[in-house]
Amino acid sequence: MADVTDNASDVEAQFIEMALNQQRAKTQASAAGESAEKCQECGDTIPEARRKAIPHCRYCTSCQRELER
């Protein structure tokens, strides 16, 4: 029977796998030259108008402004 430590290790492995899959998806979108739909800093949706106006954008306007300071 699995103990608490084994269960915790399994849950941790699942979280790591999910995070890796999300990062792979971001990397693939970046390599394909697509703009991100979600800001990589805050996670908010990047408006379509911004994505069309600024190809390959990765951040919402607010986060981009903060990063450029």
Secondary structure, 3 states (H helix, E strand, C coil): CCCHHHHHHHHHHHHHHHHHHHHHHHHHHHHCCCCCCECCCCCCECCHHHHHHCCCCCCCHHHHHHHCC
